[in-house]
Amino acid sequence: MSRIVHDGPLIIGGGLAGLSAALSAAPKPVLVISPAPLLEAASSAWAQGGVAAALSRDDAPALHLKDTEAAGAGLVDHHAAEVLTDEGRSTVEWLASLGAPFDRDAAGEFSVSLEAAHSMARVARVGGDGAGRAILSALVASVRAAGHITVWEDARLRSLIQDETGRVRGAVIEHPGGTLVEVLATAVVLATGGAGGLFGATTTPTALKGEGMALAWAAGAEILDPEFVQFHPTAIDVGLDPMPLATEALRGDGARLIDRDGHFLLGEAPDADLKARDIVARAVHAARAAGRGALLDATKAIGAHFPTEFPAVFAACMKAGLDPRVTPIPVAAAAHYHMGGIAADPDGRTSLPGLFAVGECAATGVHGANRLASNSLLEAAAFGRRTGRLAATMTATTGPVVVGAVMDDLPAAALLEMRVGMSADCGVVRDGDGLRRQIALIDRLEAAHGAAPALVAARLIVEAALARHESRGGHYRSDYPDTASVARHTRLRRVGIEAMAAA
């Protein structure tokens, strides 16, 4: 295995978080590793809703903070969320300065829309439902033009490199064809995305299987609250993998959730479908489980305006042979966002010196047990910028290093079996029997194929879900339906689970 020494941060991931960090690390030389060409296989490029921030005259960061903490069901880190919401406007303005074409009103101000669990309209959108790709496209153009950034596309993280003290000194990177290269760097920034690809029903790129979290755990980093997975209630159910997304902004504009008989799933009140995502997702799940079906009816609220107001959703429906202007959209709850992950602060620092984490792979505490809609793009950009600036200040260390083991991937059939099990037994509604059944499946697959990173990530999620004897936010146990009076975090280390450790 060859080795190179890079005098700057090594950033693993080419989504919004990773590229924001790379741009903000200037003028320090940065090496970005992307497992696919930029703009492909990044969840941030698929985001439809937009960026949540206090942008209107009647809004304020304190109000955004209050909504964020309410959605997080007692587990939001107040300081981290305060940093995030305080930097909302400056982050949106920074993205706009790079060329992100946010929708504007007649006065030239940011046009904002309402999404679930926000007390007012504060989501900056692009072309109705095209925010993610438009924003990331602007960053990609800036990265391509930046002299301090080198990008290795179609390369992937395989393991971390540490010294005898545990400090992270670099990573093993695999190039196409299987060539492995050791890269030593002043800092390693994990921006590897979420874990939706561990589930059979997901709205995220299936390549995102929590592998950054798994490799960080293997290196000894603390993992925070991995059981908290957000299931989006309106994944379009037309037999595709991954499932196309019907953005929450549709419900913000008046679309309604109904069953096959036209009855409202959550009641007749105009704002009934704008409850927190976990509540809406369970209503959709229950309706389908009862055989009533679940559909999103936008025929009246959006109707003929669909092609111009929500072009991405319209295109996905039409491609599946469904015209949402005249026909309700069949929907299902699907894995959408991982609130848990590698424990990190707003500057990306993890429990291991030399290792940073940002974006969906990180658990900074801003989402708690349930992410507030459109806070994820804000976090990726705002904390990405902070992480890049701090990582750029790190200096090289010397001495011998230890290269972590490179684990084999799961064969396709085994991965599919695990994904089906995760959605069935660690999905929207969980119970002890199902979670134990999924752990037994993971045990069997690991015995047959070794401790693949995807299996490690899945085990972290399932074992933490089994240990949490309550329902809170995105984690719902039908055998423990009540919420505990005291909110406690789950903290996992390689030496074992500190289950329900004090916050």
N, C-alpha and C positions, 0 to 999 in steps of 0.2 A: 504494500500500500504506500503510495507516494504521500509526501507531506509538503504543505506550503505554509508560510507564515504571513498573515495579513495584519498590517499595522492599523487596525481600526475595528469597528463593530462588524460582526457577522450576523446578518438578519435572516432568519428562516421564515419565509412567507412573503408572498407578493400581493396581499390584499391591502385594504385601506390602512390597517394598523401598521403593517410592515413598511409600506411605502411612505407613510407619514413619518415614521421613525427615521427612515433612510434620508429623506429630504431634510429633516431637522437636525441631522448629525453633521451637516456641512460645517466647515470644510474638511472634516475628517474623512478619509477614504472609507467607503462602505461597500461591503460585498453582500448582495441580496441573493438568496437561494429561493427559487420558485419551482414547485413540482410540475408546473405546466406553464405554457406561455402566459405572460401577464394578461389579465382580463379573463382568463379561463380558470375554472375550478376554484374561484374565490367567492365565498358567500357574500362578501360586501358588494360584488358586482351584481348579485341577484336581488339585492334589497330593493323593495318597491316603495315603501312608505316615505322615507326621507330622514332628515336629521332633526331631532327634537332640541329646541333651544328657546329661551325667552327672548323673542324677537319683536313682539308687538308692544305698543305703548302701554297697554293695560296688563301686561305680563311682567314677571320679575323672576330672577334666578331663585329667590326664596320660595316662590310658588311652585316652580319646577322641582325644586328640592323636596317640597312637601309631597307632591304627587309621586315622586320617585320613591320616597321612603314608605308611603302608604302602599304602593304596589309591591314592595319588597317584603312585606309580611314579617317585619320585625328583625330582619337580618341584614339590612342595609347599613354599611359603614358610613356614619354621618359625615366624617371628614372627607372621605373619598367622593361621596355624592355631592358635597358642597363644592369641592374643587371642580368636579365635572360640570355642574350646573352654572357655576360662576364663569366658566370658560366657554359657555355655549355660544354666545354671540360672536366672540372673537374667533372661535373655531369655524363657524359658518362663514364669516367674512374671509378667513384665510383660505378656505376651500374655494370660495368665489373668486379670490384673487388669482388662484391657479387656473381658473377657467371653468369651474363647475357652474353650469348654466341654471341656477335656481330660478324657479318661477317668481315673477315679480308682479306687484299690483300696479294700478294706474299711476301711483305716486313714485314708483321705482323701489318701493320697500319689498322685503321678502314676503311672498305670499305664503300664508301658513294654513294648515288644515288640522282638523280635530281627529284624534285617534283614541282608542280605548284607554280608560283610566286617567286620561289627562283632564284637568279641570277646565281647560280652555284650548283653543286652537293654537298650536305652537310647533307644528311639524313642517319644516321647509322641504318642499318637494321639487322634483324636476319632471316636467312633462306629465304630470299626473302620477305615474307609477314607474318612472325610469330613473329614480335618484341614484341608486347604487352604481349602475353601469356608467352613468354620466359623470358622477363624481370620480369614480375610479379611473375613468378614461382621462380626465384632466390630470390626475396624479401620475398616471403612466406616462403621459406626454412630458411632464416636468421631470420625471425620473430619467426618461430617455435622453433628455437634454442636459442633465446634470453631470458635470465633469467628475464629481467625486464619487459617483455610484457606478459599480459594475454589477451586472445582473447575470446570474447563471440560470437559464431557463431549462425546464425538463430535468431538474436535479432535485434530490430529496434528502432530507435528514434521515440518517440511519442510527446514529448514537451520539452521545456527548463524550467529550474528552475532559478529564479532570486531573488535578494534581493530588498529591497525597493528603493535602488538607481538605479536599472536597471542592476547592474552587474550580469553577468551570473555565476551561482554557480554550475550548474549541469544539469542533464537531466533525463527525465522519459524514461525508457527503457522497451520495451515489449519483454518478452520471449515467446517461442512457447507455445501455449495453452492459451495465453492472459494474463499471469501473468505480472503485472506491478511492476517495481522496481525504486525507486528514487535513483539516484547516485549523490552524491555531490563530486565535484572534484576541484582541484586547477585551472583548465582551461578546457574549452570544445573546441575541434577542430572539426569543421564540414568539412568532406571530403566525402560528400554524393553523389557526382556525378552530372550529368546534368539533363536535362528535356526532353530528346528525347521521353520518354514513354508517353508524353502528346500528341504526334502526331500519327496519324494513319499510316503514312509511316515514318519509322525510321530505322536507322542502329544500334541503341543502345539497350541495354537490356530494355525491356518494363517496368521493375520495377522502372526505374529511371524517376521520375515524378516531379522533382524540389521540393521535400518535405522539404529538408534542407533549401532552399531559403524561402519557405513559412513559416516555423516555425521561422526562423531568422527574417523575416519581422513582424510576429506576436509579437515577443519579442521587436520590435522597432529598429532593425538593418537597416542600409541604404542599399538599393538595387540599383545597378548601371546598367543602359543600358539593361534591360531584353528583349527588343524587338529584340536584335541582336542574331538571331539563324542562324547557318550555315547549309546549306542544301548540302549534298554531291551529286555531279552530277551523280555518277555511283553506285547507289544501284542496286543490281541484282534483276530484276523484274520477279520473278518466283512464286509469290503468297504466300510468307512466311512472317510471322510477328514475330520478326523483320526481315527486309530485309538483306540478306547477302551483304557484301561490296566487291566491286571490287576496290582494292587499287589504289590510284592516281599514284603509282609507275609504274603501267602498261602503263599509258600515258607517264610517264617519259622515259620508255623504247621503246616508239614508237607506242603503240596502238592508234587507232583513233576512234573518235566519228562520226558515220554516221547515216543517216536515212535508211528507208527500201529500198530506191532506190539506196543506196550506195553513196549518196551525203554527203560531209563533213558538219557537223553542224556548225562549226566555221571557215570554210575556209580551203584552201589547204596548207597554210604555215606549215612547219614541227612542229613549236611550237604553232600553233593556239589553240590546246587543253590544253595548259599549262597556260592559263590565270588564274586569281584569281577565286576561287571556285564559288563566287556568279555569275560571268559572265557565267561560264560554266554551272552552275545549271540552270540559266534562259534559256540558249540555249536548254538544254535537255527538260526543261518544255515546252518551246514554240513549239518544234518539236512534242512532244506528244500531246499537245493541238490542234495542227493543223492536227493531224491524220497521220503525217509522221512517227511516231515512233522514237525511239532513241536506238542505239546499240553501243556497244564498240567492235570494231573489232581488235582483237589481233592475228588473224590467221597468219599474215605475220611477225609481229614484235616479237612475242613470239613463236607461233606455237608449234612445238614438244617439246620445252623446258618448257612448262607450268608446268608439274608435279614437276619438280625440282626447277624452279625459283619462282613460285608462287603456292605452294602446297595448301594453304588454299583456295584461289580463285578457283583453279582447282577442289578441293574436293567439294566445294559448288555447282559449276556448274554441275559436274558429278552426284551429288546426286539428282539434279533437272532434270536429263536426258538430259543435254546439254554438248556437248564436245567443250570447247572453243578453242581447237587446230584447229578446222575446221569450227566452227560456231560462228558468232558474238554473243555477250552477250546482251540480252535486259536489258536496264537500265532505271532508273527513279531517279529524285532528291528526297532525303529523309532527314528528320531532322537528323543531325549528331553531332553537337556540339553547346553548349550554351555559347556564348561569354559573355553575361551578367550574373548577379548573385549577391552574397553578396559582397558589396564593401569591399576590403581588400588590404593591402599593401604587399610587397614581403615577409614580415615576418608573414603574416597571420592575422595581427591585423585588426579587424573590428571596427565599430563605437561603439560597446558595450564592455565595460571592461569585461575581462574574456572569451570573445568569439573570436575564431579564425576561419578562413575559408581558405581552400586551395583546389587546383584542380579545376575541372569543376564547382563546386557549387560557387566558388569565382569569382569575377570580379576584377582582379588586375590591369587592364588596359593594359596588354601586348598584348592582341588580338584586342583591339579596336572594330571596326565595322565588322571585318572579320579576322578570325584566319589564320595565315600563316601555311601551311601544316607542320605537325609533330612538331609544337611548343608546343602542349598540353602535350605530354609525358615529354618533357623537363621541362615545367613549373611544372607539378605534382611532379617530383623528386626534382628539384632544390629548389622550394619554399616549398615543403614538408619538406626537410631537414632544411631549415631556420626556418620554423614554429615550427617544433619539438624542435629545440634548444631553441627558445624563450619561448614556452609554458612550457618547463621543468623548467624555472626559476620562474614561478608564485608560489606564496605562498597562503596558505589557508586563507580564511577570515571567520569570525564568524557572528552570528546574525540570526534573523528569515529570512525565505525565502518564496517566493510565487511560487507555482507550476502552470505552464501554463496549460490551458485546453487541454485535449486530444480529438482531433477531430476524428470523425468516418471516415472510408474510403468510397469512392464512390462504390456503387454496380457495378458489372461487366457491366451490360447493359448501365448504365449511363456513366461509364468511356469510353466505346466504342463509344457512341454517341459524347462525348466531343472530343475524339481523331480524329474521322472522321471530325468533324467541324474544329478542329485546322489545319489539313492539307489542308482542302478546303479553309478556310477563313483567316488563319494566316500563310500561307505557303510561297512558293517561291515568288509568286506575290500576293500582298495584295492591297486592296482598302478600302475606308471608309465604303461602304455598307457591305462588307463581315465582316470587323472587328466589326461593330455594330451588325451584325447578330450573331457573335460568343459571344459577350458580353451578348446578350439577351439569348442565350443558357446557358451560365454560370449562369446567374441570375435564370433561370428556374430550373436548376439542383441544385443550392444552396438552393432555396426555398423548393425543394422536399427532399433534403438529407443533408442539413447543409453545413457549410463552410469547406468541406474536404480539406486537404492540396493540393491535386492535382488541385482543383478548384481555390484555392488561387494563386498557381503558374501560372496557365493558365491565370487568370485575370491580374496578374502583367505583363505578356508578351503582352497580347492583348491590354490592356489599354495604355501601353506605345507605342505600335505600332500605335494605333489610334492617339495618341498625336504627333507623329513625322511626320510632314508634309513635308517630303523630302524622297529621296531615297539615301541610303548610305550603302556601304558594303553589308552585308547579309540581310538588310532591304530594300525591294523594294516596293514602292507604285506606282501602275499604274496611280493613280489620282494625284500623286505628283512625277513625274519621275525625276525631277532635283535634284541635290545635292545643299544644302544651301552653301553660300559662307563662312560661319563661322561654324565650327564643334562644336557642343554642346552636352553635356551628358544629359541623363535622370537620375534623382535621385528620388527615391521613398522612402518615409517613411510612417509609419502607419498613421500619421496625414494627409497624402495626398500626391499627386504627385507634386514634384517641376519640372514640365515638362520643358524640354529643359533648365535646369539651366546651368549657365555658367560652362565651364570645370574647 
